[in-house]
Amino acid sequence: MSIERSTQSYLKWPLITTGIGLGLSAWLGWATIGTMGGVVSFLIVGTMLAALEIALSFDNAIVNANKLEEMTPVWQRRFLTWGILIAVFGMRIVFPLAIVAVFAWINPLQAMQMALTDQEQYSEIMGHAHGPISAFGGTFLMMVALKFFIDEDKSIDWIAVLERRLRQWGAIRGFEIAFVLIIVVLIAQTIPDKDVGAFMSSAVMGLLVFTLVDGLGTYLDNVAGSTAKVGAKAGLGGFLYLEVLDASFSFDGVIGAFALTTNILLIAIGLGIGAMYVRSMTIMLVERGTLAEFRYLEHGAFYSIFALSVIMFLQSIVHVNELITGGIGMTLIGLAFYASIVHNKNEIS
């Protein structure tokens, strides 16, 4: 019974958010269309957006949990409070408006007005921004995945034949950077010449942001180790790393949401509901020590991240359905979960 009650406690706020969010979706449908059909339509789309966010971000929850385990309780609480506010309001509302403001050369208030009154043009601008966004997110996420696998100190392998070779490549300084740049150059050869500049600039910016955030985290860890200051270890650096990582995961969901609706408020509601479930999954993974119990679950998440990074690059060339993206991630994590269960049974026997 204690496990059941604990599970219910993890779902408390997500369920409250779901109730409020679906209520707002229904009200928004009535205010926008003025019919019961509009209410039902907005409720369905809001639910689909929440499910899309959960499917695309489950691997994000696993990676967040892995990083949070290294952080002090103070910075854990800050990420789970401030971080969720940034994730919901920053990435699901401010970020799309900022994109429109930059690409349309208008101020944020005009972007907000466009989002509310001219949703077709708003969606079109977001579509034009898809290429550069995919380049940034693909570069950042691929670096995240490669940093995990190309590590000489990594001691646990799931797909041993591949991962042992990747660990050996960790001795080659800058190998992961060279690998990502080769991918970027190859993709750039396949897109129209007019889009190459924006694509390359965004990819380089993704690489730069990863290097800066990762370097800052390493520096602060070293400072904490030498000074033993409480809250410094994996503090600000880890917080920034997780925020940028969450932003990179959110790119796909935010852009994909426009395939379901162009209503910016409904998108924010639906993705916000999903973000609360991801947050609760993160807390549950940390508090229950799930990553330690299922040794390959983390590997599945990083394979999923690598797959997502490849898909984001491919989306600069062709459209990839978000259901495929989410399905690949869930499949990889599911296989890793199953492999962990098999390993645990073999250990017992």
C-alpha positions as CSV (number, residue, x, y, z in Angstrom):
1,M,0.0,0.0,0.0
2,S,2.8,2.4,0.7
3,I,4.1,2.1,-2.9
4,E,0.6,2.8,-4.2
5,R,0.2,5.9,-2.0
6,S,3.7,7.1,-3.0
7,T,2.8,6.7,-6.7
8,Q,-0.4,8.7,-6.1
9,S,1.5,11.4,-4.4
10,Y,3.8,11.7,-7.5
11,L,0.7,12.1,-9.7
12,K,-1.0,14.7,-7.4
13,W,0.1,17.9,-9.1
14,P,0.1,16.5,-12.7
15,L,-3.5,15.4,-12.2
16,I,-4.4,18.8,-10.7
17,T,-2.7,20.5,-13.7
18,T,-4.5,18.2,-16.1
19,G,-7.9,19.2,-14.6
20,I,-7.1,22.9,-14.7
21,G,-5.5,22.7,-18.2
22,L,-8.4,20.7,-19.8
23,G,-10.8,23.2,-18.2
24,L,-8.9,26.1,-19.7
25,S,-8.9,24.2,-23.1
26,A,-12.6,23.8,-23.0
27,W,-13.1,27.5,-22.1
28,L,-10.7,28.5,-24.8
29,G,-12.6,26.4,-27.4
30,W,-15.9,28.0,-26.4
31,A,-14.3,31.5,-26.4
32,T,-12.7,30.9,-29.8
33,I,-15.4,29.0,-31.7
34,G,-18.5,29.4,-29.6
35,T,-19.9,25.9,-30.1
36,M,-19.8,22.6,-28.2
37,G,-18.0,21.1,-31.2
38,G,-15.2,23.7,-30.6
39,V,-15.1,22.8,-26.9
40,V,-14.7,19.0,-27.7
41,S,-12.1,19.8,-30.5
42,F,-10.0,21.9,-28.1
43,L,-10.2,19.2,-25.4
44,I,-9.0,16.5,-27.8
45,V,-6.2,18.6,-29.2
46,G,-5.1,19.6,-25.7
47,T,-5.0,16.0,-24.6
48,M,-3.0,15.0,-27.7
49,L,-0.5,17.8,-27.1
50,A,0.0,16.6,-23.5
51,A,0.5,13.0,-24.7
52,L,2.9,14.2,-27.4
53,E,5.0,16.1,-24.8
54,I,5.2,13.0,-22.5
55,A,6.2,10.7,-25.3
56,L,8.9,13.0,-26.6
57,S,10.3,13.9,-23.2
58,F,10.3,10.6,-21.3
59,D,14.0,10.2,-22.1
60,N,14.5,13.8,-20.9
61,A,13.1,12.8,-17.5
62,I,15.7,10.0,-17.2
63,V,18.6,12.2,-18.1
64,N,17.3,14.9,-15.7
65,A,17.2,12.3,-12.9
66,N,20.7,11.2,-13.6
67,K,22.0,14.8,-13.4
68,L,19.8,15.6,-10.3
69,E,21.3,12.7,-8.4
70,E,24.7,14.5,-8.5
71,M,23.2,17.9,-7.4
72,T,22.8,19.1,-3.8
73,P,19.3,19.2,-2.3
74,V,19.3,23.0,-2.7
75,W,19.9,22.9,-6.4
76,Q,17.5,19.9,-6.9
77,R,14.7,22.0,-5.3
78,R,15.6,25.0,-7.5
79,F,15.5,23.0,-10.7
80,L,12.2,21.3,-9.8
81,T,10.6,24.7,-8.9
82,W,12.3,27.4,-11.0
83,G,13.1,24.9,-13.7
84,I,9.5,23.9,-14.3
85,L,8.4,27.6,-14.5
86,I,11.1,28.2,-17.1
87,A,10.1,25.0,-19.0
88,V,6.4,25.7,-19.1
89,F,6.3,29.5,-19.5
90,G,9.7,30.1,-21.1
91,M,9.8,27.3,-23.7
92,R,6.1,26.8,-24.3
93,I,5.1,30.5,-24.5
94,V,8.1,32.9,-24.6
95,F,10.2,30.8,-26.9
96,P,7.7,30.6,-29.8
97,L,7.0,34.3,-29.5
98,A,10.8,35.1,-29.5
99,I,11.3,33.0,-32.7
100,V,8.5,34.9,-34.5
101,A,9.8,38.3,-33.2
102,V,13.3,37.5,-34.5
103,F,12.4,36.0,-37.9
104,A,9.6,38.6,-38.6
105,W,11.7,41.5,-37.3
106,I,8.9,42.6,-34.9
107,N,8.8,43.3,-31.2
108,P,7.5,40.6,-28.8
109,L,4.1,42.4,-28.2
110,Q,3.5,42.4,-32.0
111,A,4.4,38.7,-32.0
112,M,1.9,38.0,-29.3
113,Q,-0.8,40.0,-31.2
114,M,0.1,37.9,-34.3
115,A,-0.2,34.7,-32.4
116,L,-3.7,35.6,-31.2
117,T,-5.1,37.3,-34.3
118,D,-3.2,35.9,-37.3
119,Q,-2.4,32.3,-36.4
120,E,-1.8,31.3,-40.0
121,Q,1.0,33.8,-40.5
122,Y,2.4,32.9,-37.0
123,S,2.5,29.2,-37.9
124,E,4.1,30.0,-41.3
125,I,6.9,31.9,-39.6
126,M,7.5,29.1,-37.1
127,G,7.7,26.7,-40.0
128,H,10.4,28.8,-41.6
129,A,12.4,28.7,-38.3
130,H,12.2,24.9,-38.2
131,G,15.5,24.4,-40.0
132,P,17.7,26.6,-37.8
133,I,16.0,25.3,-34.6
134,S,16.6,21.7,-35.7
135,A,20.2,22.5,-36.4
136,F,20.7,23.9,-32.9
137,G,18.8,21.2,-31.1
138,G,20.3,18.4,-33.2
139,T,23.8,19.5,-32.5
140,F,23.3,20.0,-28.8
141,L,21.5,16.7,-28.2
142,M,24.0,14.7,-30.3
143,M,26.8,16.2,-28.2
144,V,24.9,15.2,-25.0
145,A,24.5,11.6,-26.2
146,L,28.1,11.3,-27.5
147,K,29.5,12.7,-24.2
148,F,27.8,9.8,-22.4
149,F,29.0,7.0,-24.7
150,I,32.5,8.3,-25.6
151,D,33.8,8.3,-22.0
152,E,36.8,6.2,-20.9
153,D,35.5,6.2,-17.3
154,K,32.2,4.6,-18.3
155,S,32.0,1.2,-16.7
156,I,28.6,-0.3,-17.6
157,D,27.7,-1.3,-21.2
158,W,24.4,-2.3,-22.6
159,I,25.2,-3.0,-26.2
160,A,28.7,-4.1,-25.4
161,V,30.2,-4.5,-28.9
162,L,29.4,-0.9,-29.8
163,E,29.8,0.8,-26.4
164,R,33.3,-0.7,-25.7
165,R,34.5,0.7,-29.1
166,L,33.0,4.1,-28.3
167,R,34.8,4.2,-24.9
168,Q,38.1,3.5,-26.7
169,W,37.4,6.5,-29.0
170,G,37.2,8.6,-25.8
171,A,41.0,8.7,-25.9
172,I,40.9,10.7,-29.1
173,R,40.6,14.3,-27.9
174,G,37.7,16.1,-29.6
175,F,36.4,13.1,-31.4
176,E,32.7,13.8,-30.6
177,I,33.1,17.4,-31.8
178,A,34.6,16.2,-35.1
179,F,31.8,13.6,-35.5
180,V,29.0,16.2,-35.0
181,L,30.7,18.7,-37.4
182,I,30.9,16.0,-40.1
183,I,27.2,15.3,-39.7
184,V,26.4,19.0,-39.9
185,V,28.5,19.5,-43.1
186,L,26.9,16.5,-44.7
187,I,23.4,17.7,-43.9
188,A,24.3,21.2,-45.2
189,Q,25.1,19.7,-48.6
190,T,21.6,18.5,-49.0
191,I,19.6,21.7,-48.1
192,P,19.0,24.7,-50.4
193,D,21.8,27.2,-50.7
194,K,19.7,30.0,-49.2
195,D,19.3,28.0,-46.0
196,V,22.8,26.9,-45.5
197,G,24.0,30.0,-43.7
198,A,21.3,29.9,-41.1
199,F,21.7,26.1,-40.7
200,M,25.4,26.3,-40.1
201,S,25.2,29.3,-37.8
202,S,22.6,27.5,-35.6
203,A,24.6,24.3,-35.5
204,V,27.8,26.1,-34.5
205,M,25.7,28.0,-31.8
206,G,24.4,24.6,-30.5
207,L,28.0,23.3,-30.3
208,L,29.2,26.5,-28.6
209,V,26.3,26.5,-26.0
210,F,27.0,22.9,-25.2
211,T,30.7,23.5,-24.7
212,L,30.1,26.6,-22.5
213,V,27.5,25.0,-20.3
214,D,29.4,21.7,-20.0
215,G,32.6,23.6,-19.3
216,L,30.9,25.7,-16.7
217,G,29.5,22.7,-15.0
218,T,33.0,21.0,-14.9
219,Y,34.6,24.2,-13.5
220,L,32.0,24.6,-10.7
221,D,32.4,20.9,-9.8
222,N,36.1,21.4,-9.5
223,V,35.6,24.5,-7.4
224,A,33.2,22.6,-5.1
225,G,35.7,19.8,-4.8
226,S,38.5,22.1,-3.7
227,T,36.5,24.4,-1.5
228,A,33.8,22.0,-0.2
229,K,31.2,24.8,-0.4
230,V,27.7,23.4,0.1
231,G,25.6,24.0,-3.0
232,A,28.4,24.6,-5.4
233,K,28.9,21.0,-6.6
234,A,26.8,20.4,-9.7
235,G,24.9,23.6,-8.8
236,L,24.6,26.4,-11.2
237,G,26.5,24.6,-13.9
238,G,24.2,21.5,-13.6
239,F,21.1,23.8,-13.5
240,L,22.1,25.6,-16.7
241,Y,22.9,22.3,-18.4
242,L,19.5,20.8,-17.5
243,E,17.7,24.0,-18.7
244,V,19.5,24.0,-22.1
245,L,18.9,20.3,-22.4
246,D,15.2,20.7,-21.6
247,A,15.0,23.5,-24.2
248,S,16.6,21.3,-26.8
249,F,14.1,18.6,-26.1
250,S,11.3,21.1,-26.2
251,F,12.1,22.3,-29.8
252,D,10.6,19.2,-31.4
253,G,7.5,19.3,-29.3
254,V,6.8,23.0,-29.8
255,I,7.4,22.8,-33.6
256,G,5.4,19.6,-33.8
257,A,2.5,21.1,-31.9
258,F,1.8,23.4,-34.8
259,A,0.9,20.3,-36.8
260,L,-2.1,19.9,-34.5
261,T,-3.1,23.5,-33.9
262,T,-1.9,27.1,-34.5
263,N,-3.5,28.4,-31.3
264,I,-0.5,29.5,-29.1
265,L,-2.6,29.4,-25.9
266,L,-3.8,25.8,-26.5
267,I,-0.2,24.8,-27.3
268,A,1.0,26.2,-24.1
269,I,-1.7,24.5,-22.1
270,G,-1.3,21.1,-23.7
271,L,2.5,21.0,-23.6
272,G,2.4,22.5,-20.0
273,I,0.3,19.6,-18.9
274,G,2.8,17.2,-20.4
275,A,5.7,19.0,-18.8
276,M,4.2,18.5,-15.3
277,Y,4.1,14.7,-15.8
278,V,7.8,14.8,-17.0
279,R,8.7,16.7,-13.9
280,S,6.9,14.1,-11.7
281,M,8.6,11.3,-13.5
282,T,12.0,12.9,-12.8
283,I,11.2,13.2,-9.1
284,M,10.1,9.6,-8.9
285,L,13.2,8.4,-10.7
286,V,15.5,10.3,-8.2
287,E,13.7,9.4,-5.0
288,R,13.2,5.7,-5.8
289,G,16.7,5.2,-7.2
290,T,15.2,3.7,-10.3
291,L,18.3,4.4,-12.4
292,A,20.4,2.3,-10.0
293,E,17.8,-0.5,-10.0
294,F,17.5,-0.7,-13.8
295,R,21.1,-0.4,-14.9
296,Y,20.5,0.0,-18.6
297,L,17.6,2.5,-18.4
298,E,20.0,5.4,-18.6
299,H,21.6,3.9,-21.7
300,G,18.2,3.6,-23.4
301,A,17.6,7.3,-22.7
302,F,20.9,8.3,-24.3
303,Y,20.3,6.1,-27.3
304,S,16.9,7.8,-27.6
305,I,18.6,11.2,-27.4
306,F,21.0,10.3,-30.2
307,A,18.1,9.1,-32.3
308,L,16.2,12.4,-31.6
309,S,19.3,14.4,-32.6
310,V,19.5,12.5,-35.9
311,I,15.8,13.0,-36.5
312,M,16.1,16.8,-35.8
313,F,18.9,17.0,-38.4
314,L,16.8,15.0,-40.9
315,Q,13.9,17.4,-40.4
316,S,16.0,20.0,-42.1
317,I,15.5,17.9,-45.2
318,V,12.2,16.0,-44.8
319,H,9.3,16.1,-42.3
320,V,9.4,13.3,-39.7
321,N,6.1,12.6,-38.0
322,E,6.2,13.3,-34.2
323,L,4.6,9.9,-33.5
324,I,7.6,8.2,-35.1
325,T,9.9,10.3,-33.0
326,G,8.1,9.5,-29.8
327,G,7.7,5.9,-30.8
328,I,11.5,5.4,-31.4
329,G,12.3,6.9,-28.0
330,M,9.8,4.9,-26.1
331,T,10.9,1.7,-27.9
332,L,14.6,2.2,-27.1
333,I,13.8,3.0,-23.4
334,G,11.4,0.0,-23.3
335,L,14.1,-2.4,-24.6
336,A,16.6,-1.0,-22.1
337,F,14.1,-1.5,-19.3
338,Y,13.5,-5.1,-20.4
339,A,17.3,-5.8,-20.7
340,S,17.7,-4.4,-17.1
341,I,15.0,-6.8,-15.8
342,V,16.7,-9.7,-17.5
343,H,20.0,-8.7,-16.0
344,N,18.6,-8.4,-12.5
345,K,17.0,-11.9,-12.8
346,N,20.3,-13.4,-14.0
347,E,22.1,-11.8,-11.0
348,I,19.6,-13.3,-8.6
349,S,19.8,-16.8,-10.1
